[in-house]
C-alpha cells in the first residue's frame, strides 16, 4: 500500500467548521435581500384540479410572483423533469408519463406542488398561499403495487410502468423441476423517508446574463443539464454550485421540481430567490426509498448447492418516474442478484407500478441493498428449513476463489474475492462460539435472543471516469479541483491526504475545491460508492502527468538526461546532481522563469472495471416476548474493502450505513391511509434510530485487493446499509422462530413483533 496511499487514519479537517457552526450550507449563504419562495402543495392524493384563481394571492403585500402550471407555461416553461426508462421484456419502452414541475390538471400525491409564491418574506409568501383555494375533485387513491381501477396517466394502462426481466427463465424452471429441495419466501421491503440532516434547499440569482443556481445536491452537472433542458437555455449561460451539504443518500442525486422553479423565478424577477424545505415539507415531497415486495425461491440439489434462483418483484414507483426510479429495482438490483453464490441458473422478473404516493428513487445502496436483503433472508430461511447451519450453507455455495474473475448470471465480472476467508474472520470476531451462553443469559432475563448473519456484496456504480486538476498557487499552496461532491463523507480530508501521499506536498498546504460547474467542467458527483475510487484514480493519473511534465524541465537544470530524473513521492533526484527539489520548489522555480505551463496539470481517467466490496455482518437482538420490544444488542462487521485509503473514514461510513439499515429494519416505515394521506410526516410519527438504539459497532477488515483499479480499493460508502438490513432482520427472525413465527417482515416495531407472536398463539 506504500505506493498508493499509506492507509493512515487521519482526522477529518472539515469537521472543525461543521462542529463549530462555520459550515457553509445553502441556506447560510443565500444573498442578502433574496426573495423567499413558498410552495402550495396538494393535501389530496388524487383528484382533478380545476383552473386556479391567483388574483387574491398576487394582491398580498410583498408578493412579487405567483405561478401555477398554466402561468408557468405562459412564461415559456412547459417541459417536465427527465427520467431514465428501461425496456420491457417484450422490447418496448417503459412508461414515460410527464412529470410536471407544478400539477397540471390532476394532482397525484399528497405534497405535489400546485403553485409557487415568491415574496419579500417567507411569512408574506405563506399568507399569499392562504389566498389560493384550489378546487380538487377527489378521485380514488391508487395505493397498491398493481393494477388500479383508475389509470393515473394517459397511455399507461393498469398503472404499470414496466415489466422487466433478466436471466434464463427456461434454465431456471428446469433447475426447479429437478431440484431435491425448494425453499420459497415472500419478503416485504418497506418504504422509507430519507430524512437527511439538512432538508433540500436552493437559491438562484442572475449574474449578468447568466443564471447561477446554488443547490444542496450530490453534484452540479446533473442540475446544470436539467436546467438547460427544461428552461431551454444554453448550458454555457448556467452556473451551478454545490456548497456544504448535510447528507444526500441518493435522494439529493436526482432533480426535484423545486430547484428548477427557484431558478425560473430568479430569471423572471431578475432578483435572487431562495427556498428551503421545512422538515414536514420534505417528508411529503422528497423522493422516497425501497417500497417493494418479492416472491422468491431457491432450488437445491442433494448436496444443498443452489441450482436455481427465481425472483418475482413488484415495486412502487410512486406517482411519477423519478430520474433513476425505473432502474433501481431492475438493472441496479440485478447487478448483485445472486449475491456471493455460485448459482446454476437465475431469473428475475420485476414489475413496477404507479401509485398516489411520492415518487421513489435511490436510497443508500440503490438496488443493491434490496437484492442482498432478499437473497440473504432467503438463505437464512433455507438453512432453517433444511436443517443446516447458516454459515455452512453459505460456505457450501460461495463462489470459489479459483473461479475469479467470475462472470455472474446477469453479466457482471467480479474481479476477486475470498468470501470463506472473510466469513471465517467474522465468525471469530463475532464470537459465535459464545453465542449460546449469551442466549442462555438472555433467557434468564425473560428475553428471546436471536443471531443474524448477512454476507453481502455490492458493486460500485456511476460514471467510471473522473477528472482531477492540480494548480500550484501564487502563495505556495496547491489546489486540487475534483469532480465528485461531498455530502459529509470527508472528501476534503481523504483527497488532500491522498495527493500528499503521492507527491510529498504537505496536507495542510492542499486545498480541495468541488461543486462549481464554472471551475470544474465535468464530473460524476457522488453516488454509488464511486467517489474515492474514481477520484483517487484520476488524481493518480494527474500526478503521473505532472511528474512527467516536470522531468524534462528539471533534467536540463540537473545536467542529466530526462530518463535519469526520478521522483520518490517527496523529491526529484538524479545521479550526480545535488539539486533535489520538492514539487512545490520545482513549481516555484518554474513560476520564476515564466513557465506557467508547469503550474496547472489536469487529467481524466476511467476505471478499468467495477470493484465489489463484500463482507459479513453479524447482529444479535433481544426480543421481549411480553411487549414485542426488540433491542439490537451486539453488532460485528468484517469487510473486504480491498486496500483502505483512510481506515477511520471507512469505519465511519460503515457505522452510518449500519445505522440506516438497522433503522429500516427496526423502526422506519412510511404509512399511508386508504385515501393516500401520509400518516408518518413528522418525527412524532416517523422513527429514526438514535444513539441508544444502537450498540457499539465492531469493525474489522480482511482485504482482498481489487484488480479493477490501481489502488486495489473497493468503494465502501453504502456497504453498511447493504449488509445491515438482512443481518438485523435475520437476527429477529432467529429470535421469533423460537416462538413459531415463520413470516417476519420489517420494520420490527414492538407492536408488529408482539402481533406476530400473538397470531401464532391464536393459530392465525
VOGU-3710 file (C-alpha; in Angstrom, 3 decimals, decimal comma):
1> xxxxxxxxxx> 0,000/0,000/0,000  3,070/2,291/0,209  2,758/3,362/-3,412  -0,941/4,116/-3,389  -1,520/5,886/-0,096  -0,246/4,897/3,297  -3,577/3,778/4,734  -3,349/6,045/7,751  -6,345/7,182/9,779  -6,365/10,981/9,531
11> xxxxxxxxxx> -8,953/13,060/11,363  -11,334/14,978/9,126  -10,216/18,558/8,663  -13,709/19,758/7,673  -15,258/18,673/10,974  -13,927/21,697/12,842  -16,084/24,092/10,835  -19,074/21,749/10,898  -18,976/21,267/14,662  -18,414/24,957/15,424
21> xxxxxxxxxx> -21,244/26,225/13,242  -18,996/27,510/10,473  -20,309/25,278/7,714  -21,452/26,998/4,527  -24,806/25,412/3,777  -27,093/26,732/1,073  -29,452/28,486/3,482  -26,485/30,157/5,225  -25,086/31,763/2,086  -28,167/32,930/0,205
31> xxxxxxxxxx> -27,687/36,530/-0,999  -28,801/39,281/1,329  -32,185/40,575/0,273  -33,123/37,410/-1,608  -36,835/36,895/-2,087  -38,458/33,875/-0,454  -40,243/31,132/-2,368  -43,027/29,027/-0,875  -44,979/26,164/-2,429  -48,652/25,459/-2,098
41> xxxxxxxxxx> -48,865/21,680/-2,070  -51,729/19,303/-2,598  -53,395/17,942/0,511  -55,232/15,405/-1,657  -53,577/12,275/-3,018  -55,594/12,041/-6,244  -58,019/14,379/-7,877  -58,936/16,565/-10,837  -57,539/20,061/-10,431  -59,706/22,902/-11,706
51> xxxxxxxxxx> -58,182/26,139/-13,091  -56,858/28,220/-10,211  -57,644/31,867/-9,433  -54,371/33,501/-8,377  -55,602/37,112/-8,179  -56,020/37,340/-4,408  -52,611/35,797/-3,771  -50,951/38,205/-6,207  -52,530/41,125/-4,362  -50,982/40,286/-0,983
61> xxxxxxxxxx> -48,451/42,982/0,046  -44,877/41,926/-0,549  -45,713/39,306/-3,158  -43,704/39,503/-6,391  -44,721/36,389/-8,297  -47,401/33,690/-8,157  -47,423/30,867/-10,691  -49,405/27,719/-11,293  -48,835/25,298/-14,167  -50,792/27,443/-16,634
71> xxxxxxxxxx> -48,902/30,605/-15,708  -45,612/28,733/-15,851  -46,412/27,569/-19,364  -47,265/31,161/-20,341  -43,805/32,110/-19,055  -42,288/29,645/-21,529  -41,621/26,655/-19,258  -43,678/23,583/-20,080  -41,284/20,644/-20,008  -41,330/18,078/-17,242
81> xxxxxxxxxx> -38,500/16,536/-15,275  -36,374/13,987/-17,161  -36,194/10,346/-16,138  -34,415/7,197/-17,283  -36,615/4,355/-18,502  -35,959/0,650/-19,039  -37,009/-1,812/-21,716  -39,913/-4,151/-21,085  -39,493/-7,871/-21,590  -41,180/-7,553/-24,977
91> xxxxxxxxxx> -38,651/-4,946/-26,112  -40,949/-1,922/-25,775  -40,008/1,106/-23,720  -41,051/1,527/-20,114  -43,732/4,131/-19,465  -42,626/7,759/-19,548  -45,510/9,971/-18,401  -44,706/13,641/-17,987  -43,772/14,767/-14,501  -44,761/18,446/-14,462
101> xxxxxxxxxx> -42,999/20,986/-12,268  -46,400/22,118/-10,974  -49,505/19,919/-11,068  -51,258/20,009/-14,440  -54,939/19,149/-14,475  -54,646/16,486/-11,827  -52,883/16,043/-8,504  -51,312/12,639/-7,948  -49,822/12,621/-4,437  -50,074/14,498/-1,172
111> xxxxxxxxxx> -47,288/17,065/-1,282  -47,271/17,612/-5,045  -46,610/21,317/-5,710  -49,623/23,129/-7,158  -48,476/26,747/-7,062  -45,422/28,788/-6,121  -45,350/32,165/-4,409  -42,341/34,497/-4,274  -42,416/37,314/-1,750  -40,262/39,664/0,306
121> xxxxxxxxxx> -40,571/37,369/3,319  -41,488/33,758/3,893  -44,396/34,960/6,046  -45,824/37,021/3,178  -45,439/34,064/0,824  -47,280/31,800/3,243  -50,020/34,393/3,723  -50,482/34,530/-0,038  -50,728/30,757/-0,206  -53,688/31,005/2,166
131> xxxxxxxxxx> -55,445/33,087/-0,505  -55,316/30,273/-3,052  -58,228/27,877/-2,923  -57,582/25,039/-5,358  -60,696/23,123/-6,321  -59,904/19,405/-6,449  -62,483/16,798/-7,376  -61,463/13,724/-5,414  -60,604/10,539/-7,269  -59,963/7,148/-5,651
141> xxxxxxxxxx> -56,386/6,836/-4,429  -54,437/4,065/-6,133  -52,217/2,692/-3,368  -51,461/-0,898/-4,396  -48,418/-2,279/-6,189  -50,577/-3,470/-9,007  -53,396/-2,511/-11,363  -55,898/0,012/-10,068  -59,440/0,881/-11,014  -58,276/4,236/-12,416
151> xxxxxxxxxx> -55,202/4,889/-14,537  -53,040/7,673/-13,142  -51,571/8,619/-16,507  -52,966/8,652/-20,015  -51,424/5,924/-22,114  -50,261/3,882/-19,102  -52,824/1,071/-18,786  -53,200/-0,574/-15,388  -50,635/1,909/-13,973  -47,811/-0,440/-14,955
161> xxxxxxxxxx> -44,532/1,403/-15,512  -42,599/-1,582/-16,818  -42,317/-5,363/-16,893  -38,599/-6,166/-16,944  -36,645/-9,403/-16,826  -33,108/-10,736/-16,834  -31,581/-14,202/-16,724  -32,550/-17,522/-18,269  -36,141/-18,312/-17,404  -36,209/-21,735/-19,086
171> xxxxxxxxxx> -32,994/-22,926/-17,422  -34,255/-21,675/-14,075  -37,552/-23,512/-14,379  -35,665/-26,668/-15,373  -33,491/-26,341/-12,261  -36,592/-26,148/-10,077  -38,158/-29,126/-11,800  -35,115/-31,253/-10,983  -34,419/-29,827/-7,508  -34,049/-32,037/-4,458
181> xxxxxxxxxx> -35,217/-29,163/-2,241  -37,096/-25,924/-2,885  -37,364/-23,083/-0,391  -39,832/-20,262/-1,046  -40,462/-16,994/0,718  -42,292/-13,689/0,378  -40,313/-10,667/1,529  -41,539/-7,119/2,091  -39,082/-4,210/1,733  -40,813/-1,277/3,411
191> xxxxxxxxxx> -40,884/2,293/2,095  -38,717/4,768/3,971  -38,201/8,534/4,143  -34,617/9,636/3,595  -34,693/12,350/6,301  -31,257/13,804/5,579  -29,905/16,066/8,312  -30,261/19,097/6,021  -33,509/19,211/4,029  -33,396/20,176/0,369
201> xxxxxxxxxx> -32,859/23,818/-0,497  -31,572/26,160/-3,181  -31,165/29,763/-4,175  -30,822/31,282/-7,619  -29,668/34,630/-8,965  -28,784/36,269/-12,238  -25,100/37,089/-12,695  -25,431/39,472/-15,601  -26,961/37,388/-18,378  -26,004/34,130/-16,713
211> xxxxxxxxxx> -28,094/32,096/-14,280  -26,493/30,878/-11,052  -28,168/28,122/-9,030  -26,747/27,079/-5,668  -28,224/23,773/-4,537  -27,520/21,172/-1,874  -27,260/18,231/-4,228  -24,837/15,398/-4,996  -23,046/17,213/-7,782  -23,524/20,196/-10,050
221> xxxxxxxxxx> -23,612/18,661/-13,513  -26,981/16,896/-13,369  -28,754/20,069/-12,146  -26,978/22,113/-14,827  -28,044/19,722/-17,567  -31,629/19,617/-16,295  -31,864/23,414/-16,080  -30,537/23,800/-19,609  -33,058/21,267/-20,917  -36,182/22,456/-19,116
231> xxxxxxxxxx> -35,501/26,198/-19,271  -34,233/25,850/-22,854  -31,029/27,732/-22,079  -27,523/27,426/-23,444  -25,617/25,386/-20,856  -22,768/27,925/-21,005  -25,178/30,506/-19,617  -25,749/28,439/-16,451  -23,529/28,098/-13,414  -24,397/25,612/-10,675
241> xxxxxxxxxx> -22,650/25,481/-7,319  -22,983/22,960/-4,514  -21,886/24,209/-1,078  -21,652/22,126/2,096  -24,428/19,537/2,099  -25,823/17,796/5,146  -26,444/14,342/3,755  -27,715/13,166/0,400  -28,061/9,339/0,451  -29,216/9,227/-3,183
251> xxxxxxxxxx> -32,289/11,394/-2,643  -30,353/14,573/-3,479  -28,780/12,943/-6,516  -31,820/13,369/-8,731  -33,622/16,589/-9,714  -36,799/17,650/-7,967  -39,196/20,314/-9,270  -38,256/22,940/-6,690  -34,705/23,649/-7,843  -35,891/24,332/-11,391
261> xxxxxxxxxx> -38,676/26,592/-10,160  -36,320/28,594/-7,941  -34,148/29,209/-10,988  -37,096/30,207/-13,153  -38,321/32,671/-10,513  -34,902/34,345/-10,394  -34,928/34,627/-14,199  -38,390/36,150/-14,314  -37,810/38,640/-11,499  -34,099/39,324/-12,036
271> xxxxxxxxxx> -33,803/39,098/-8,257  -32,162/36,457/-6,048  -34,708/33,877/-4,872  -34,245/31,365/-2,061  -36,130/28,264/-0,927  -35,538/25,954/1,994  -37,732/22,975/2,723  -39,225/22,514/6,149  -38,944/19,064/7,689  -42,633/18,267/7,237
281> xxxxxxxxxx> -42,475/19,538/3,664  -39,504/17,275/2,993  -41,341/14,246/4,307  -44,106/14,624/1,719  -42,012/15,841/-1,228  -38,559/14,200/-1,121  -38,141/11,082/-3,227  -38,720/8,022/-1,058  -36,820/4,761/-0,959  -37,375/0,964/-1,247
291> xxxxxxxxxx> -41,122/0,023/-1,309  -41,271/-3,379/-2,985  -42,353/-6,940/-2,372  -40,757/-10,148/-3,616  -41,816/-13,716/-4,158  -38,588/-15,700/-4,355  -37,403/-19,291/-4,306  -34,145/-21,235/-4,195  -33,660/-24,677/-5,732  -31,066/-27,001/-4,154
301> xxxxxxxxxx> -29,543/-30,296/-5,225  -28,955/-33,170/-2,839  -25,688/-31,646/-1,628  -27,501/-28,395/-0,779  -25,895/-26,472/-3,595  -28,069/-23,849/-5,252  -29,101/-24,825/-8,757  -31,769/-22,204/-9,383  -32,924/-18,819/-8,098  -36,261/-17,286/-9,092
311> xxxxxxxxxx> -37,419/-13,789/-8,136  -40,675/-12,005/-8,920  -40,815/-8,431/-7,636  -43,448/-5,721/-7,586  -42,199/-2,242/-6,809  -43,943/1,050/-6,240  -42,538/3,974/-8,238  -44,929/6,483/-6,723  -46,902/8,926/-8,835  -44,201/9,601/-11,439
321> xxxxxxxxxx> -40,843/8,373/-12,626  -38,130/9,982/-10,574  -34,882/10,302/-12,521  -33,410/6,890/-11,673  -36,548/5,267/-10,261  -37,055/2,739/-13,046  -33,504/1,382/-12,949  -33,199/0,958/-9,155  -35,188/-2,263/-8,793  -34,327/-3,562/-12,268
331> xxxxxxxxxx> -30,800/-3,070/-13,621  -29,170/-1,977/-10,360  -30,915/-4,728/-8,398  -29,700/-7,268/-10,949  -26,034/-6,276/-10,553  -25,845/-8,339/-7,359  -28,915/-10,542/-7,879  -27,156/-13,794/-6,944  -25,065/-12,277/-4,152  -21,838/-14,142/-3,386
341> xxxxxxxxxx> -23,167/-17,502/-4,523  -22,289/-19,715/-7,475  -25,792/-20,402/-8,726  -26,606/-22,564/-11,714  -29,472/-20,554/-13,192  -31,439/-17,444/-12,229  -34,405/-15,443/-13,423  -35,564/-12,027/-12,207  -38,883/-10,531/-13,261  -39,616/-7,060/-11,920
351> xxxxxxxxxx> -42,823/-5,156/-12,466  -43,189/-1,528/-11,431  -46,395/0,349/-10,738  -47,508/3,942/-10,312  -49,453/4,910/-7,211  -50,688/8,052/-5,485  -47,556/8,419/-3,378  -44,354/10,436/-3,532  -42,016/9,214/-6,303  -39,365/6,658/-5,320
361> xxxxxxxxxx> -35,696/6,800/-6,269  -32,248/5,859/-4,987  -31,659/5,451/-1,260  -28,305/4,460/0,203  -27,277/1,463/-1,882  -29,804/1,919/-4,713  -30,931/-1,573/-5,659  -28,067/-3,497/-4,104  -29,458/-3,431/-0,532  -32,798/-4,615/-1,873
371> xxxxxxxxxx> -31,200/-7,518/-3,751  -28,935/-8,592/-0,889  -31,737/-8,262/1,643  -33,819/-10,683/-0,377  -31,251/-13,393/-1,026  -29,829/-13,266/2,499  -33,274/-13,525/4,087  -33,918/-16,488/1,812  -30,582/-18,122/2,687  -31,394/-17,957/6,393
381> xxxxxxxxxx> -34,852/-19,381/5,750  -33,333/-22,203/3,684  -30,851/-23,041/6,435  -33,681/-23,407/8,954  -35,936/-25,445/6,705  -33,112/-27,711/5,513  -31,658/-28,144/8,998  -28,173/-26,872/8,209  -26,001/-24,253/9,886  -26,495/-20,855/8,169
391> xxxxxxxxxx> -22,727/-20,369/7,867  -22,221/-23,825/6,403  -24,961/-23,322/3,812  -23,289/-20,119/2,696  -19,795/-21,668/2,604  -21,068/-24,539/0,503  -22,407/-22,112/-2,112  -19,778/-19,345/-2,140  -18,083/-18,558/-5,434  -14,748/-20,374/-5,079
401> xxxxxxxxxx> -11,532/-18,347/-5,074  -10,219/-20,152/-8,136  -13,259/-19,059/-10,183  -12,306/-15,381/-10,141  -12,632/-13,347/-12,248  -16,198/-14,589/-12,128  -18,891/-13,840/-14,697  -22,247/-13,592/-12,967  -25,518/-14,756/-14,472  -26,510/-11,108/-15,011
411> xxxxxxxxxx> -23,356/-10,130/-16,865  -21,161/-8,666/-14,125  -17,482/-9,567/-13,894  -16,421/-9,823/-10,256  -12,647/-9,500/-10,270  -11,616/-11,002/-6,929  -12,998/-12,387/-3,699  -12,300/-14,763/-0,844  -15,644/-14,981/0,880  -14,852/-18,024/3,009
421> xxxxxxxxxx> -11,809/-16,287/4,463  -13,782/-13,160/5,310  -16,579/-15,225/6,866  -14,101/-17,178/8,983  -12,625/-13,919/10,266  -16,128/-12,695/11,021  -17,089/-15,871/12,852  -14,153/-15,380/15,179  -14,623/-11,613/15,566  -18,319/-12,016/16,367
431> xxxxxxxxxx> -17,506/-14,734/18,935  -20,121/-17,120/17,613  -18,701/-19,765/19,905  -20,018/-17,748/22,835  -23,460/-17,104/21,400  -25,266/-19,939/23,161  -24,015/-18,660/26,517  -25,280/-15,184/25,647  -28,604/-16,668/24,567  -28,927/-18,540/27,859
441> xxxxxxxxxx> -28,213/-15,346/29,794  -30,956/-13,562/27,826  -33,394/-16,367/28,574  -32,761/-15,940/32,290  -33,889/-12,334/31,889  -37,023/-13,481/30,052  -35,758/-12,388/26,615  -35,503/-14,168/23,280  -32,047/-13,757/21,774  -31,510/-14,064/18,041
451> xxxxxxxxxx> -28,418/-14,179/15,858  -28,468/-12,914/12,290  -25,883/-13,118/9,520  -25,718/-11,341/6,218  -22,933/-11,918/3,741  -23,304/-9,079/1,257  -21,651/-7,971/-1,938  -22,198/-4,748/-3,814  -20,878/-3,132/-6,969  -19,755/0,471/-7,171
461> xxxxxxxxxx> -21,867/2,387/-9,675  -21,985/5,669/-11,524  -19,684/7,176/-14,119  -16,442/5,142/-14,152  -14,466/8,158/-15,356  -13,428/11,206/-13,363  -11,073/14,155/-13,651  -8,657/15,989/-11,381  -6,843/19,291/-11,846  -3,915/20,340/-9,670
471> xxxxxxxxxx> -2,859/24,000/-9,613  0,233/25,460/-7,908  -0,991/28,751/-6,471  0,885/32,032/-6,087  1,014/31,775/-2,290  2,804/28,420/-2,280  -0,309/26,337/-1,688  -1,799/23,758/-4,037  -5,427/23,440/-5,146  -6,948/20,215/-6,406
481> xxxxxxxxxx> -10,224/20,515/-8,301  -12,353/17,364/-8,089  -15,428/16,142/-9,941  -17,094/14,401/-7,021  -19,202/16,057/-4,335  -19,021/15,562/-0,585  -22,289/15,138/1,284  -20,462/14,703/4,571  -18,179/11,744/3,773  -14,887/13,559/4,464
491> xxxxxxxxxx> -13,717/14,140/0,895  -11,699/17,240/1,766  -9,580/15,137/4,072  -9,185/11,978/2,053  -8,364/13,759/-1,214  -5,805/16,037/0,410  -4,175/13,107/2,203  -4,059/11,051/-0,982  -2,479/13,845/-3,016  0,003/14,435/-0,201
501> xxxxxxxxxx> 0,890/10,737/-0,137  1,607/10,714/-3,855  3,512/13,990/-4,067  5,022/14,828/-0,697  3,118/18,124/-0,673  2,178/18,789/2,974  -1,503/18,112/3,523  -2,011/21,478/5,224  -0,938/23,225/2,024  -3,539/21,447/-0,129
511> xxxxxxxxxx> -6,966/22,943/-0,770  -9,785/20,819/-2,215  -12,297/22,565/-4,497  -15,546/20,910/-5,528  -19,062/21,794/-6,550  -18,713/24,646/-9,070  -19,545/23,999/-12,724  -17,551/27,065/-13,800  -14,379/25,768/-12,153  -14,840/22,073/-12,925
521> xxxxxxxxxx> -16,148/21,438/-16,416  -17,118/17,803/-15,943  -17,718/15,429/-13,060  -19,726/12,480/-11,858  -20,736/13,780/-8,442  -21,240/11,448/-5,505  -23,290/8,266/-5,543  -22,922/4,522/-5,896  -19,856/4,353/-3,617  -17,820/5,758/-6,524
531> xxxxxxxxxx> -16,232/8,885/-5,103  -12,910/7,937/-3,545  -12,182/5,173/-6,049  -12,795/7,243/-9,172  -11,334/10,461/-7,780  -8,171/8,821/-6,478  -7,721/7,091/-9,834  -7,978/10,476/-11,577  -5,584/12,037/-9,054  -3,027/9,308/-9,726
541> xxxxxxxxxx> -3,262/9,984/-13,459  -2,843/13,719/-12,854  0,170/13,203/-10,576  1,799/10,971/-13,183  1,237/13,623/-15,859  2,554/16,334/-13,526  5,760/14,458/-12,732  6,269/13,630/-16,403  5,899/17,327/-17,266  8,468/18,448/-14,673
551> xxxxxxxxxx> 11,107/15,856/-15,549  12,448/17,408/-18,787  12,416/20,858/-17,188  14,450/19,655/-14,217  16,714/17,385/-16,279  18,079/20,457/-18,034  18,857/22,090/-14,693  20,406/18,926/-13,297  22,517/18,383/-16,399  21,215/14,863/-16,972
561> xxxxxxxxxx> 19,022/13,054/-19,444  15,297/13,138/-18,768  15,115/9,401/-18,085  17,651/9,796/-15,252  15,317/12,020/-13,247  13,271/10,149/-10,673  10,602/11,121/-8,173  10,163/9,282/-4,886  6,907/10,838/-3,595  8,883/13,630/-1,939
571> xxxxxxxxxx> 11,658/14,941/-4,193  13,047/14,797/-7,684  16,509/13,263/-7,840  19,139/12,415/-10,440  22,533/10,684/-10,167  25,364/13,169/-9,636  23,089/16,155/-9,001  22,740/17,977/-5,695  19,507/19,528/-6,890  16,644/17,673/-5,129
581> xxxxxxxxxx> 13,568/19,890/-5,335  10,145/19,047/-3,994  7,187/19,560/-6,300  6,385/22,892/-4,664  10,012/24,003/-5,028  10,025/22,907/-8,666  6,810/24,877/-9,237  8,342/27,986/-7,643  11,348/27,669/-9,952  9,045/27,358/-12,958
591> xxxxxxxxxx> 6,962/30,349/-11,863  10,067/32,499/-11,501  11,063/31,620/-15,057  7,625/32,240/-16,518  6,878/28,565/-17,158  3,191/28,826/-16,311  2,530/25,673/-18,325  4,063/23,744/-15,427  1,738/25,246/-12,818  -1,511/23,547/-13,881
601> xxxxxxxxxx> -1,963/19,851/-14,561  -5,212/18,110/-15,436  -6,146/14,573/-16,420  -9,212/12,396/-16,774  -9,072/8,685/-16,106  -11,525/5,821/-16,466  -11,630/2,839/-14,158  -10,901/-0,413/-15,980  -13,704/-2,145/-14,079  -16,026/-2,075/-11,080
611> xxxxxxxxxx> -14,939/-3,069/-7,621  -17,088/-5,352/-5,481  -16,974/-4,638/-1,737  -18,207/-7,544/0,347  -18,298/-8,704/3,915  -20,028/-10,432/6,797  -22,407/-8,675/9,211  -23,373/-10,363/12,489  -26,240/-8,923/14,521  -27,692/-10,056/17,837
621> xxxxxxxxxx> -31,046/-8,904/19,179  -33,110/-9,404/22,300  -36,891/-9,601/21,977  -39,211/-9,153/24,941  -41,986/-11,735/24,355  -44,348/-9,806/26,631  -44,154/-6,483/24,772  -42,532/-7,222/21,410  -39,809/-4,663/22,119  -36,685/-5,552/20,130
631> xxxxxxxxxx> -33,228/-4,316/21,092  -30,163/-4,537/18,876  -27,590/-5,534/21,490  -24,488/-6,641/19,560  -23,097/-5,906/16,091  -19,891/-7,007/14,382  -18,723/-6,439/10,804  -15,778/-7,806/8,843  -15,488/-6,113/5,463  -13,352/-6,683/2,420
641> xxxxxxxxxx> -12,810/-3,158/1,121  -9,517/-4,017/-0,510  -6,781/-1,541/0,358  -8,027/1,252/2,604  -7,076/4,859/1,913  -8,237/6,116/5,333  -9,430/3,363/7,709  -11,078/5,838/10,088  -13,275/7,302/7,386  -14,139/3,837/6,074
651> xxxxxxxxxx> -15,235/2,752/9,535  -17,308/5,898/9,911  -19,074/5,143/6,641  -19,847/1,616/7,868  -21,225/2,926/11,168  -23,540/5,355/9,375  -24,633/2,723/6,894  -25,417/0,204/9,628  -27,495/2,826/11,431  -29,579/3,403/8,305
661> xxxxxxxxxx> -30,015/-0,290/7,582  -30,892/-1,090/11,189  -33,234/1,891/11,264  -35,250/0,489/8,386  -35,258/-2,973/9,932  -36,369/-1,914/13,388  -38,454/1,244/13,172  -38,654/3,189/9,904  -41,776/2,794/7,769  -43,910/5,157/5,736
671> xxxxxxxxxx> -47,623/4,607/6,348  -50,494/5,923/4,229  -54,192/5,582/4,830  -56,535/4,328/2,128  -57,097/7,866/0,832  -53,371/8,389/0,281  -52,762/10,613/3,286  -49,331/10,042/4,765  -49,584/9,266/8,475  -45,854/9,465/9,198
681> xxxxxxxxxx> -44,981/13,011/8,094  -43,205/14,161/11,241  -40,660/12,828/13,698  -43,541/12,343/16,122  -44,761/9,544/13,853  -41,701/8,500/11,822  -38,971/6,987/13,984  -35,269/7,357/13,219  -32,601/5,452/15,167  -30,935/7,375/17,962
691> xxxxxxxxxx> -27,712/6,709/19,813  -29,353/4,500/22,440  -30,960/2,326/19,753  -27,583/1,057/18,547  -24,792/-0,877/20,263  -21,127/-0,114/19,713  -20,361/-1,464/16,251  -17,274/-3,647/15,971  -15,441/-3,246/12,658  -12,520/-5,108/11,139
701> xxxxxxxxxx> -11,283/-5,646/7,606  -9,984/-8,671/5,747  -8,784/-7,126/2,480  -8,550/-8,819/-0,877  -7,182/-6,008/-3,078  -9,244/-5,245/-6,158  -7,683/-5,607/-9,578  -10,191/-3,154/-11,074  -8,215/-0,038/-10,072  -4,530/0,687/-9,382
711> xxxxxxxxxx> -5,193/1,482/-5,719  -6,584/-2,008/-5,058  -9,506/-0,432/-3,191  -13,246/-1,125/-3,128  -15,883/1,532/-2,514  -17,350/1,499/0,989  -19,932/4,295/1,210  -23,059/2,151/1,036  -21,766/-1,179/2,276  -23,014/-0,774/5,839
721> xxxxxxxxxx> -26,617/-0,407/4,735  -26,352/-3,223/2,187  -25,411/-5,668/4,939  -27,347/-4,338/7,925  -30,920/-4,798/6,721  -30,680/-8,568/6,393  -28,361/-9,081/9,372  -30,777/-7,371/11,780  -33,847/-8,932/10,176  -32,320/-12,409/10,282
731> xxxxxxxxxx> -31,488/-11,900/13,953  -35,103/-11,003/14,702  -36,241/-13,942/12,579  -33,994/-16,242/14,612  -35,469/-14,994/17,880  -39,060/-15,258/16,672  -38,529/-18,710/15,131  -38,390/-19,982/18,706  -41,993/-18,775/19,076  -43,148/-20,381/15,864
741> xxxxxxxxxx> -43,161/-17,197/13,767  -42,369/-18,039/10,147  -43,212/-14,790/8,322  -41,447/-11,763/9,757  -41,170/-8,529/7,788  -39,568/-5,195/8,563  -39,913/-2,972/10,456  -39,775/-4,894/13,733  -41,580/-2,389/15,910  -42,888/-3,592/19,280
751> xxxxxxxxxx> -46,499/-3,645/18,118  -45,705/-5,598/14,939  -43,439/-8,103/16,687  -45,953/-8,625/19,503  -48,708/-9,208/16,937  -46,580/-11,781/15,060  -46,249/-13,813/18,250  -49,906/-13,364/19,160  -51,017/-14,520/15,719  -49,002/-17,725/16,111
761> xxxx> -50,551/-18,390/19,504  -54,009/-17,769/18,052  -53,287/-20,033/15,097  -53,727/-17,188/12,589
//
